[in-house]
Amino acid sequence: MAGPIFDSHAHYLSHQFDGDREALLQSLPAAGVAGVVECATDFATSKGALELAAAWPFVWAALGIHPESLIEEDASTNTQFSGDWKAELAAIAPLLAEKKAVAVGEIGLDYHWPVPKDAQLELFEAQIRLALELDKPVIVHDREAHADTYALLKKYRPKGVLHCFSGSAEDAAWLTAQGLYIGFGGAATFKGAKRAVKAAAVVPPDKLLVETDCPYMAPEPCRGRRCDSSLIAHTAAFLAGVRGEETERLLETTCQNARALFGLG
């Protein structure tokens, strides 16, 4: 068995796991999975992530409002809070005091979907400020929104991770110099991911994280399948090749990094 897998970004509350969630989670430790951060996208999944973390010793929770939740009809942002994200965030804030709530996430900017930019920016900024107030790291979603994402990260300098990193090697250099971690998942193994590969080669060893974003983005050679944390073994082998190091070593390092970022001792 390879080194310990720490999946810094997962969505096991996804409906894609409804049929076998319990059995799958039960199987993960035997597959080498030592830790998982379940990332919420709204108030409902924030509560769900905490329940999952309470049930499984190797699972921790990130709580927050994803930018897409502003327009998703079935997000509690709209079903429960009628689009009032400020009220939703006020409901999430006390949950962050829970012992297994280790980050504010998944938060950020997504300019791929038609989500109003002003609302996204205001929501992202409010959540960064909350994280700073509570001394928690942020888990940042940045899709086609590098300039605005980076501007807020430069302004507030939170601790945290840019998940599913799609920026340049130059971006990775200054972000890590500012203390941020960079997370790579299955998408880095895809043939078109040339920027991610260049960035993965230069991230300092103590700022590298691995993730799945499961059930999405299974790595090659499993692309197209439903993803789960055990498949990080393929991503880690790919990244180790890019970085000229042993897979075992990379898994050990990224596990230590995740524990350091999320304050797990």
Stockholm file with secondary structure:
# STOCKHOLM 1.0

chainA/1-265         MAGPIFDSHAHYLSHQFDGDREALLQSLPAAGVAGVVECATDFATSKGALELAAAWPFVWAALGIHPESLIEEDASTNTQFSGDWKAELAAIAPLLAEKKAVAVGEIGLDYHWPVPKDAQLELFEAQIRLALELDKPVIVHDREAHADTYALLKKYRPKGVLHCFSGSAEDAAWLTAQGLYIGFGGAATFKGAKRAVKAAAVVPPDKLLVETDCPYMAPEPCRGRRCDSSLIAHTAAFLAGVRGEETERLLETTCQNARALFGLG
#=GR chainA/1-265 SS CCSCEEEEEECTTSGGGTTTHHHHHHHTGGGTEEEEEEECSSHHHHHHHHHHHHHCTTEEEEECCCGGGGTCTTSHHHHTTTTCHHHHHHHHGGGGGSTTEEEEEEEEEECSSCCCHHHHHHHHHHHHHHHHHHTCCEEEEEESCHHHHHHHHHHHCCCEEESSCCSCHHHHHHHHHTTCEEEECGGGGSTTCHHHHHHHHHSCGGGEEECCCBTSCCCTTSTTSCCCGGGHHHHHHHHHHHHTSCHHHHHHHHHHHHHHHTTCC
#=GC SS_cons         CCSCEEEEEECTTSGGGTTTHHHHHHHTGGGTEEEEEEECSSHHHHHHHHHHHHHCTTEEEEECCCGGGGTCTTSHHHHTTTTCHHHHHHHHGGGGGSTTEEEEEEEEEECSSCCCHHHHHHHHHHHHHHHHHHTCCEEEEEESCHHHHHHHHHHHCCCEEESSCCSCHHHHHHHHHTTCEEEECGGGGSTTCHHHHHHHHHSCGGGEEECCCBTSCCCTTSTTSCCCGGGHHHHHHHHHHHHTSCHHHHHHHHHHHHHHHTTCC
//
